[in-house]
């Protein structure tokens, strides 16, 4: 059973956040160990294990980046260690942005604008990954999985820049 099954959701990148939360809360109530205190020790242990698996599924699918990575893995795509490609011009841009972030004042107008820009870029990149993963056919599967991995590698750089920017 994968995370999508665990939450009763379709296996795709585009998900309805409100529906995901409703499913999580309903299933969480049914599985929560507090409701199984009078059960056997095996039932209690199963409740703890199933509840932990549900929490992991929810936290993974709730985050766009983690959802994209998880879906990519389920589809059999290469891992980041197997395919490390990112265009050299992208790496140069990330280095320039990193240097700019290092010189910014916290809460400055430029820091806020850069955070908005990077957040939008992360979202757009992950949406593109979702489109690649949802539009696969037997003929284009391998190429789309490689392209998705490259985009995920780039999204990781952007995500790290956002982390650094928010830590100012």
C-alpha positions in Angstrom: 0.0 0.0 0.0 1.5 3.4 -1.0 0.8 6.8 0.5 -1.9 7.6 -2.0 -3.8 4.4 -1.2 -3.3 5.0 2.5 -5.2 8.3 2.2 -7.7 7.1 -0.4 -6.3 9.6 -3.0 -5.6 9.1 -6.7 -1.9 8.5 -7.6 -1.1 11.9 -9.2 0.8 15.1 -8.4 -2.2 17.4 -8.6 -4.3 16.8 -5.4 -7.0 18.7 -3.6 -5.5 19.8 -0.4 -8.8 20.1 1.4 -9.8 16.6 0.3 -6.4 15.2 1.5 -6.9 16.8 4.9 -10.4 15.4 5.2 -9.3 11.9 4.3 -6.3 12.2 6.7 -8.5 13.4 9.6 -11.1 10.7 9.1 -8.6 7.9 8.8 -6.6 9.3 11.7 -9.6 9.1 14.0 -10.3 5.5 13.0 -6.7 4.4 13.5 -5.6 6.5 16.4 -4.2 4.4 19.3 -6.5 6.2 21.8 -9.4 4.4 20.2 -7.8 1.0 20.6 -6.7 1.1 24.3 -9.1 -1.7 25.2 -7.9 -3.9 22.3 -5.4 -6.7 22.5 -1.7 -5.8 22.6 -1.5 -6.9 18.9 -4.4 -4.5 18.0 -2.7 -1.7 19.9 0.6 -2.3 18.2 -1.1 -2.4 14.8 -2.9 0.8 15.6 0.4 2.6 16.5 2.0 1.2 13.3 -0.9 2.1 11.0 -1.2 5.6 12.6 2.5 6.3 12.1 2.2 5.1 8.4 -0.8 7.4 7.9 1.1 10.4 9.4 4.1 9.7 7.2 1.8 9.5 4.1 0.1 12.8 5.0 3.3 14.7 5.7 4.8 13.4 2.4 1.9 14.1 0.2 1.1 17.5 1.8 4.5 18.9 0.8 4.7 19.5 -3.0 8.4 18.7 -3.3 8.1 15.5 -1.2 5.0 14.5 -3.1 6.8 14.9 -6.5 9.8 13.0 -5.2 7.6 10.2 -3.9 5.5 9.9 -7.1 8.7 10.0 -9.2 10.1 7.1 -7.1 6.8 5.1 -7.4 7.0 5.5 -11.2 10.5 4.0 -11.2 12.4 7.2 -12.0 16.1 7.6 -11.3 17.2 8.9 -7.9 19.1 12.1 -7.4 22.3 10.1 -6.9 21.7 8.2 -10.2 21.1 11.3 -12.3 22.7 14.5 -11.0 22.2 16.6 -14.1 21.4 20.2 -13.9 22.3 22.7 -16.7 25.5 24.6 -16.0 23.8 27.9 -16.5 21.2 26.9 -13.8 24.0 26.2 -11.4 25.6 29.6 -12.2 22.3 31.3 -11.5 21.9 29.5 -8.2 25.4 30.5 -7.1 24.7 34.1 -8.0 21.4 34.0 -6.0 23.2 32.3 -3.1 25.8 35.2 -3.0 23.0 37.8 -3.2 21.1 36.1 -0.3 24.3 36.2 1.8 24.4 39.9 1.4 20.8 40.7 2.1 19.3 42.3 5.2 16.6 40.2 6.9 13.1 41.5 6.0 14.4 43.9 3.4 12.2 44.6 0.4 14.6 42.7 -1.8 14.6 39.6 0.5 10.8 39.6 0.4 10.7 39.9 -3.3 13.3 37.2 -3.8 11.4 34.9 -1.4 8.2 35.4 -3.5 10.1 34.8 -6.8 11.8 31.6 -5.5 8.5 30.3 -4.0 6.8 30.8 -7.4 9.7 29.2 -9.2 9.6 26.2 -6.9 5.8 25.8 -7.4 6.1 26.2 -11.2 8.9 23.7 -11.4 7.1 21.1 -9.3 3.9 21.6 -11.4 6.0 20.9 -14.5 7.3 17.7 -12.8 3.7 16.7 -12.1 2.8 17.3 -15.8 5.7 15.1 -16.9 4.7 12.3 -14.5 1.0 12.4 -15.4 1.5 12.6 -19.1 3.7 9.5 -19.6 3.2 6.8 -22.2 5.2 3.7 -22.9 7.1 5.5 -25.6 8.1 8.6 -23.6 8.3 7.1 -20.1 12.0 6.9 -19.7 12.6 10.4 -21.2 9.9 12.0 -19.0 11.3 10.3 -15.9 14.8 11.7 -16.7 13.4 15.1 -17.4 11.4 15.0 -14.1 14.5 14.1 -12.2 16.4 17.0 -13.7 13.6 19.3 -12.6 13.5 17.8 -9.2 17.2 18.4 -8.8 16.7 22.0 -9.8 13.8 22.3 -7.4 16.0 21.1 -4.6 18.5 23.9 -5.3 15.6 26.5 -5.2 14.2 25.0 -2.0 17.6 25.2 -0.4 17.9 28.9 -1.4 14.5 29.5 0.1 15.6 27.8 3.4 18.7 30.0 3.5 16.7 33.2 2.7 14.2 32.4 5.4 17.0 31.8 7.9 18.4 35.4 7.5 
